[in-house]
Amino acid sequence: MARPSLPLGTWGKIRTHDLPNGKCRAVANYKDYDGVTRPVERVGDSKAKATSNLLEALRDRKRRNGDGEIKPETKVCVAAAMWLKEVDESSKAARTKREYRDTWNRYLVNAVGERRVGDVLVSTANRVITEIRDRHGRGAASHAKVVLSGIFALVVRHDAIDKNPVREIESLGAKKRKKERMVNARTIGRVLGVFHASKAAKRWDLVDMVDVLSGLGCRIGELLALDWETSIDFDKGTVRFHGTVIRVTGQGLFVQDHTKSRAGMRTVRPPAWVMLILKARHAASESKWVFPSGAGTLRDPDNTRAQIRRVVAETPFKGLHPHDFRHYVAAVLDAAGLTAREIADYLGHERISTTQEDYMERGVVGEDAGPALGERPDIEPPKEEG
């Protein structure tokens, strides 16, 4: 009976032969992807070493001759371009797509872009990510790890390497927490007082904004996406979050029709004083947006964050971020005895663990949140220096 032919990309029995110089040769027939069987051989100091060298050569030959577009010698930058193209064509949020590309360009292209994918080992990935952490912080390293892992997952799918080296690297370390949040039950009055006393805050229409943030605890992009027609129901006393404002290169500002997670698409019943602020704004508004730009158009979240930073730059609250109000609301609801699920519903968290670790059936959610937030915080004017 004729011996069955080898399948493509496989090899037959390995044979070893002693050489006159004391070394050993290992040989095997390999069926290339063009259908031709060719002998492949490697030499080593012993039979075991020669066999090991041959197996490594056969493995690499299979990868180079496989159907995947990515080979072991393909540069990481080429694989990254392919992965980013897949991301661009996916259903991921536009902001996520932008963040992935920015992370690659800012932190990874110079570190690994010109390396061959087959040369990136676990130690290589670990060094790159830890250096990013040490130079740019844990957040940057976390984003870089996600991007690099995605790139090498694609490389694995093309059979250019066996395992994703990024998945084996060491932990980035526990997330450090601040001893005390900048905005809390003791400081909220003073924080709001800074904005109420600031001419710049009034000029930039930040006073109502921070007041409302201290009652809604939403993300800044979600707040700026609110419109009078579909978001605010004064009769029911509810606010519906249905998107977020983002900026995309070449497109400008627009309302993305979904929030950070499915849970972010929510309708909440905030405290009555929030609705009173909104009602007063509605009576005076000439824009479709609840918090528009000075021209009545969509307002840029990045510019708004910058304006908030400028208002508090010379105060004890330097570095204030809109997200600080989100943490404040979570803490107030937690102190009022709401469950993690109830707080997560009000804030729009997909996972309760996010609420439990970092911040502390749906329809109209957060029914108990409004009463828990109670009365509007007392505004404390800034103290005179000296």
C-alpha positions as CSV (number, residue, x, y, z in Angstrom):
1,M,0.0,0.0,0.0
2,A,1.3,3.4,-1.0
3,R,2.3,5.7,1.9
4,P,-0.3,8.5,2.2
5,S,1.0,11.9,1.1
6,L,1.7,14.6,3.7
7,P,-0.9,17.3,4.2
8,L,0.2,20.8,3.3
9,G,2.3,22.5,6.0
10,T,3.3,19.2,7.7
11,W,6.4,17.0,7.8
12,G,7.3,13.4,8.0
13,K,9.6,11.4,10.3
14,I,12.7,13.1,11.6
15,R,15.9,11.2,10.8
16,T,19.3,12.0,12.5
17,H,22.8,11.2,11.3
18,D,26.2,11.6,13.0
19,L,28.6,13.9,11.2
20,P,32.4,13.4,11.0
21,N,33.0,16.6,13.0
22,G,31.1,15.2,15.9
23,K,27.9,17.1,15.3
24,C,24.6,15.7,14.3
25,R,22.3,16.4,11.4
26,A,18.5,16.1,11.6
27,V,16.4,15.8,8.4
28,A,12.7,15.6,7.6
29,N,10.6,15.9,4.5
30,Y,8.3,19.0,4.6
31,K,5.2,19.4,2.3
32,D,5.3,23.1,1.3
33,Y,2.1,25.0,0.5
34,D,2.9,24.8,-3.2
35,G,2.4,21.0,-3.0
36,V,6.1,20.1,-3.3
37,T,7.7,18.0,-0.7
38,R,11.3,19.1,0.1
39,P,13.9,17.9,2.6
40,V,14.7,20.3,5.5
41,E,17.7,19.8,7.7
42,R,19.4,21.4,10.7
43,V,22.7,20.6,12.5
44,G,23.3,20.5,16.3
45,D,25.9,19.5,18.8
46,S,23.8,16.4,19.7
47,K,20.8,14.5,18.3
48,A,18.5,16.3,20.7
49,K,19.9,19.7,19.8
50,A,19.7,19.0,16.0
51,T,16.1,17.7,16.4
52,S,15.2,20.8,18.4
53,N,16.8,23.1,15.7
54,L,14.9,21.3,13.0
55,L,11.5,21.5,14.7
56,E,12.0,25.2,15.2
57,A,12.9,25.6,11.5
58,L,9.8,23.6,10.4
59,R,7.6,25.7,12.7
60,D,8.9,28.9,11.2
61,R,8.6,27.5,7.7
62,K,5.0,26.7,8.3
63,R,4.3,30.2,9.5
64,R,6.1,31.9,6.6
65,N,4.3,29.7,4.0
66,G,0.9,29.8,5.7
67,D,-2.2,31.5,4.4
68,G,-2.1,34.4,6.8
69,E,-1.0,37.8,5.5
70,I,1.1,38.3,8.6
71,K,4.4,36.4,8.9
72,P,6.9,36.2,11.7
73,E,9.1,38.7,9.8
74,T,6.2,41.2,9.3
75,K,6.8,44.5,11.2
76,V,4.5,45.3,14.1
77,C,3.6,48.6,12.4
78,V,2.1,46.6,9.5
79,A,0.1,44.4,11.8
80,A,-1.0,47.5,13.7
81,A,-2.3,49.1,10.6
82,M,-4.3,46.0,9.8
83,W,-5.7,45.9,13.3
84,L,-6.6,49.6,13.4
85,K,-8.4,49.1,10.0
86,E,-10.5,46.3,11.6
87,V,-11.3,48.6,14.5
88,D,-12.3,51.4,12.2
89,E,-14.7,49.0,10.4
90,S,-16.1,47.6,13.7
91,S,-19.2,48.8,15.6
92,K,-17.0,50.3,18.4
93,A,-17.7,53.8,19.5
94,A,-16.0,56.6,17.5
95,R,-14.3,57.8,20.6
96,T,-12.9,54.4,21.3
97,K,-11.6,54.1,17.7
98,R,-9.9,57.5,18.1
99,E,-8.4,56.6,21.5
100,Y,-6.9,53.3,20.1
101,R,-5.3,55.1,17.2
102,D,-4.0,57.9,19.4
103,T,-2.5,55.4,21.9
104,W,-0.7,53.6,19.1
105,N,0.7,56.8,17.6
106,R,1.6,58.3,21.0
107,Y,3.1,55.4,22.9
108,L,3.7,52.4,20.8
109,V,4.8,53.2,17.3
110,N,8.3,54.3,18.3
111,A,8.7,51.5,20.9
112,V,7.7,48.5,18.8
113,G,6.7,49.7,15.3
114,E,9.8,48.6,13.5
115,R,10.2,45.3,15.3
116,R,9.3,42.0,13.6
117,V,6.2,40.4,15.2
118,G,8.1,37.2,15.7
119,D,10.7,39.0,17.8
120,V,8.3,40.5,20.3
121,L,8.5,38.2,23.3
122,V,6.7,38.4,26.7
123,S,9.8,40.2,28.1
124,T,9.6,42.7,25.2
125,A,5.9,43.5,25.8
126,N,6.4,43.7,29.5
127,R,9.3,46.2,29.2
128,V,7.4,48.4,26.8
129,I,4.2,48.6,28.9
130,T,6.0,49.1,32.2
131,E,8.1,51.9,30.7
132,I,4.9,53.6,29.5
133,R,3.5,53.2,33.0
134,D,6.6,54.7,34.6
135,R,6.8,57.7,32.1
136,H,3.2,58.4,31.4
137,G,1.1,56.8,34.2
138,R,-1.0,53.8,34.8
139,G,-3.9,55.0,32.6
140,A,-1.7,55.4,29.5
141,A,-0.1,51.9,30.2
142,S,-3.5,50.4,30.5
143,H,-4.6,51.8,27.2
144,A,-1.4,50.7,25.5
145,K,-1.7,47.2,26.9
146,V,-5.2,46.9,25.3
147,V,-4.0,48.1,22.0
148,L,-0.9,46.0,21.9
149,S,-2.9,42.9,23.0
150,G,-5.4,43.5,20.2
151,I,-2.6,43.8,17.6
152,F,-1.0,40.5,18.7
153,A,-4.3,38.8,18.9
154,L,-4.6,39.5,15.2
155,V,-1.0,38.2,14.7
156,V,-2.0,34.9,16.4
157,R,-5.0,34.6,14.2
158,H,-2.7,34.8,11.2
159,D,-0.6,31.9,12.7
160,A,2.5,34.1,12.7
161,I,3.1,33.3,16.4
162,D,1.6,30.7,18.8
163,K,0.6,32.9,21.8
164,N,-0.2,36.5,22.5
165,P,2.9,37.8,24.4
166,V,0.9,40.7,25.9
167,R,-1.4,38.4,27.8
168,E,1.5,37.0,29.9
169,I,2.9,40.3,31.2
170,E,2.9,41.3,34.8
171,S,0.1,43.3,36.4
172,L,0.2,47.0,36.2
173,G,-0.4,47.2,39.9
174,A,-3.4,48.2,41.9
175,K,-5.0,51.4,41.0
176,K,-4.1,54.1,43.5
177,R,-6.9,55.9,45.1
178,K,-7.0,59.4,46.4
179,K,-7.3,59.7,50.2
180,E,-10.2,62.1,49.8
181,R,-12.2,63.1,46.8
182,M,-11.9,66.7,45.8
183,V,-15.7,67.1,45.7
184,N,-17.4,65.6,48.7
185,A,-20.2,66.4,51.2
186,R,-17.9,68.8,53.1
187,T,-16.5,70.7,50.1
188,I,-19.5,70.7,47.6
189,G,-20.7,74.1,48.8
190,R,-17.3,75.7,48.4
191,V,-16.8,74.1,45.0
192,L,-20.1,75.4,43.7
193,G,-19.4,78.8,45.3
194,V,-16.2,79.2,43.3
195,F,-18.3,79.0,40.1
196,H,-21.1,81.2,41.3
197,A,-18.6,83.9,42.2
198,S,-16.6,83.6,39.0
199,K,-17.2,86.1,36.1
200,A,-15.5,83.7,33.7
201,A,-17.8,80.8,34.8
202,K,-20.8,83.0,34.1
203,R,-19.5,84.1,30.8
204,W,-18.8,80.5,29.8
205,D,-22.2,79.3,31.1
206,L,-20.7,77.0,33.7
207,V,-22.7,77.9,36.7
208,D,-25.9,76.0,35.9
209,M,-23.7,73.2,34.4
210,V,-21.8,72.4,37.6
211,D,-25.0,72.7,39.7
212,V,-26.8,70.2,37.5
213,L,-23.7,67.9,37.4
214,S,-23.8,67.8,41.2
215,G,-27.4,66.4,41.0
216,L,-27.2,64.2,37.9
217,G,-23.6,62.8,38.2
218,C,-23.6,62.1,34.5
219,R,-20.6,62.1,32.1
220,I,-19.9,65.5,30.6
221,G,-20.4,64.2,27.0
222,E,-23.8,62.9,28.1
223,L,-24.8,66.2,29.6
224,L,-23.9,68.2,26.5
225,A,-25.9,65.8,24.3
226,L,-29.1,66.6,26.1
227,D,-31.7,68.4,23.9
228,W,-35.0,69.9,25.0
229,E,-37.2,67.9,22.7
230,T,-36.2,64.3,23.4
231,S,-34.2,64.4,26.6
232,I,-36.2,66.5,29.1
233,D,-39.7,65.7,30.2
234,F,-40.9,68.3,32.7
235,D,-44.3,66.7,33.2
236,K,-42.7,63.4,34.4
237,G,-39.7,65.1,35.9
238,T,-37.2,62.9,34.1
239,V,-34.0,63.3,32.1
240,R,-33.2,60.8,29.3
241,F,-29.6,60.1,28.4
242,H,-29.4,58.8,24.8
243,G,-26.0,59.7,23.5
244,T,-22.8,61.6,24.0
245,V,-21.0,64.4,22.3
246,I,-17.7,63.5,20.6
247,R,-15.3,65.0,18.1
248,V,-13.9,63.0,15.2
249,T,-11.2,64.3,12.9
250,G,-12.7,65.2,9.6
251,Q,-16.3,65.2,11.0
252,G,-16.2,67.7,13.8
253,L,-18.6,67.5,16.8
254,F,-21.7,65.3,16.7
255,V,-23.9,63.4,19.0
256,Q,-23.0,59.7,19.0
257,D,-26.3,57.8,19.3
258,H,-25.1,55.7,22.2
259,T,-23.3,56.2,25.5
260,K,-20.2,54.5,26.9
261,S,-22.2,51.4,27.6
262,R,-25.8,50.0,27.2
263,A,-26.5,50.9,30.8
264,G,-25.7,54.5,29.9
265,M,-28.8,54.7,27.8
266,R,-31.1,55.5,30.7
267,T,-33.9,57.7,32.0
268,V,-33.5,59.0,35.5
269,R,-35.7,61.1,37.9
270,P,-33.3,63.6,39.4
271,P,-33.9,65.8,42.5
272,A,-36.6,68.4,42.0
273,W,-34.1,71.3,42.2
274,V,-32.3,70.0,39.1
275,M,-35.5,70.1,37.2
276,L,-36.1,73.7,38.4
277,I,-32.7,74.8,37.0
278,L,-33.5,73.1,33.7
279,K,-37.0,74.7,33.6
280,A,-35.5,78.1,34.0
281,R,-32.9,77.5,31.3
282,H,-35.6,76.2,29.0
283,A,-37.6,79.4,29.4
284,A,-34.6,81.5,28.4
285,S,-33.1,79.2,25.8
286,E,-33.0,79.8,22.0
287,S,-31.1,76.6,21.3
288,K,-32.2,73.1,20.8
289,W,-29.4,72.0,23.2
290,V,-29.7,72.2,27.0
291,F,-26.1,73.3,27.4
292,P,-25.1,74.7,24.0
293,S,-22.0,76.6,22.9
294,G,-22.0,80.4,22.9
295,A,-23.2,80.2,19.3
296,G,-26.1,77.9,20.3
297,T,-24.5,74.8,18.7
298,L,-23.2,71.6,20.2
299,R,-20.7,72.3,22.9
300,D,-17.2,70.7,22.9
301,P,-16.6,68.5,25.9
302,D,-12.8,69.1,25.8
303,N,-13.2,72.8,25.6
304,T,-15.6,72.7,28.5
305,R,-13.2,70.7,30.7
306,A,-10.5,73.3,29.9
307,Q,-12.8,76.1,30.9
308,I,-13.6,74.4,34.2
309,R,-9.9,73.9,34.9
310,R,-9.3,77.6,34.2
311,V,-12.0,78.7,36.6
312,V,-10.5,76.7,39.5
313,A,-6.9,77.2,38.6
314,E,-6.1,79.6,41.4
315,T,-8.4,78.0,44.0
316,P,-8.0,75.0,46.4
317,F,-9.8,73.0,43.8
318,K,-7.2,73.2,41.1
319,G,-7.4,70.2,38.7
320,L,-11.2,69.8,39.2
321,H,-12.7,67.5,36.5
322,P,-16.4,67.1,35.6
323,H,-16.0,63.5,36.7
324,D,-15.4,64.6,40.3
325,F,-19.1,65.5,40.5
326,R,-19.9,62.0,39.4
327,H,-18.0,60.5,42.3
328,Y,-19.7,63.0,44.6
329,V,-23.2,61.9,43.5
330,A,-22.2,58.2,44.0
331,A,-20.9,59.0,47.5
332,V,-24.1,60.8,48.5
333,L,-26.3,58.0,47.2
334,D,-24.1,55.4,49.0
335,A,-24.4,57.4,52.3
336,A,-28.2,57.5,51.8
337,G,-28.3,53.7,51.8
338,L,-29.0,53.0,48.1
339,T,-27.8,49.7,46.8
340,A,-24.9,49.4,44.4
341,R,-27.4,48.4,41.7
342,E,-29.5,51.5,42.3
343,I,-26.4,53.7,42.2
344,A,-25.1,51.9,39.0
345,D,-28.5,52.5,37.4
346,Y,-28.5,56.2,38.2
347,L,-24.9,56.7,37.0
348,G,-25.3,54.4,34.0
349,H,-22.7,51.8,34.9
350,E,-22.8,48.5,33.1
351,R,-21.2,46.5,35.9
352,I,-22.0,46.9,39.6
353,S,-18.4,46.2,40.3
354,T,-17.5,49.5,38.6
355,T,-19.8,51.3,41.0
356,Q,-18.5,49.4,44.0
357,E,-14.8,49.7,43.2
358,D,-14.5,53.1,41.7
359,Y,-17.5,55.1,42.8
360,M,-18.3,53.9,45.8
361,E,-35.6,46.5,36.6
362,R,-34.8,49.4,34.3
363,G,-37.2,51.8,32.7
364,V,-37.1,55.0,34.7
365,V,-34.1,54.2,36.9
366,G,-32.9,55.9,40.1
367,E,-36.3,56.4,41.5
368,D,-34.8,56.7,45.0
369,A,-31.8,58.7,43.8
370,G,-33.6,62.1,43.6
371,P,-34.9,62.0,47.1
372,A,-31.5,60.8,48.4
373,L,-29.8,63.8,46.8
374,G,-32.3,65.9,48.7
375,E,-32.0,69.6,48.8
376,R,-29.8,71.6,46.6
377,P,-26.3,72.1,48.2
378,D,-25.8,75.4,50.0
379,I,-23.5,77.7,47.9
380,E,-20.5,79.0,49.9
381,P,-18.9,82.1,48.6
382,P,-15.1,81.9,48.3
383,K,-13.2,83.2,51.3
384,E,-11.1,86.3,51.0
385,E,-7.4,85.7,51.0
386,G,-5.3,87.2,53.8
